[in-house]
């Protein structure tokens, strides 16, 4: 009897104990995988220095260095949860002319401070929680002469500990086209990402988020048809250098590369979609200015470009095969026709400029600006599912016509 009663108790309680054990395991694994959270960020002015403070839920690890041409200070930290709140995005002040943050590589978040003048890192403090404040990383900057800054830039790296080593940009591994799969490969590139937000709309919309939404929608529409293989340069909020995007297109044996962006303009009246193809000579001043801005993405993300050969861009342009260039232009014209049936277009819709992301030697490439986030009504439109679906359908129809023509030529 006693044995039987003990057995029954064990049988009844075993599932409960198992459930509690699993629950505890989930809680512990969730806690272990939780990222440190940014509680606050601020910039303070002092008579002899500018102070940057990052308040975190955990004691910070860091890697801090400076970059020249232009002057920048870069802070790498373990991957953070940085809520998009006004109080965690301080206004520029003192020696800091601009600030941006985001995921640099999986596992590493990056803060980039644009500097109005050359600086030295006067002091770094890590402060424990106190007086209602969380853990704090304090970086004091003081002005120095340009020659000294140039000597120290990138060479002097300050770390919290040796475990937090230098990180390199990681590229997604593009899938190789199966040898027996005759379907064309379309490479869809969501512009910007991670620490590079791209343009900012009138209501605070970030270009990187809009670009990713439209890229995913185009991928889904293409895969739904069953006619194409689709490669995404990024499918999350990560930074990918411009050269890396071109590499992904070429290594995946892409047949067409479409880079999606959203634009801004000093005038709030300018609106409409547009498409760009590569040319050494820009079609107009606005196209040249836009290309110059887009080509600075790597600088914006705090990448050291000092080792790059300045002639690489011209070599890539000269290597671009005539047929790939002509194919890009042909697709751009089809895009103007098909998208123009469905949404508003910018005047002189097909434009030319020296975009680094279009400099593939073999893959026909276009950069498509879906519209202007500086136009209040169009910014709202760009965020609507109905407008997105219409624009994506136009792009899809242009892609269909493009490959129909290619197949006809190959028969």
Beta strands, then each sheet from edge to edge (+ up, - down):
strand 1: 36-46
strand 2: 49-56
strand 3: 63-67
strand 4: 72-78
strand 5: 80-81
strand 6: 96-105
strand 7: 108-115
strand 8: 119-127
strand 9: 135-143
strand 10: 158-159
strand 11: 184-190
strand 12: 228-232
strand 13: 256-263
strand 14: 273-278
strand 15: 345-353
strand 16: 365-372
sheet 1: 5+ 1+ 2- 9+ 8-
sheet 2: 6+ 7- 4+ 3- 10+
sheet 3: 12+ 11+ 13+ 16+ 14- 15-
end
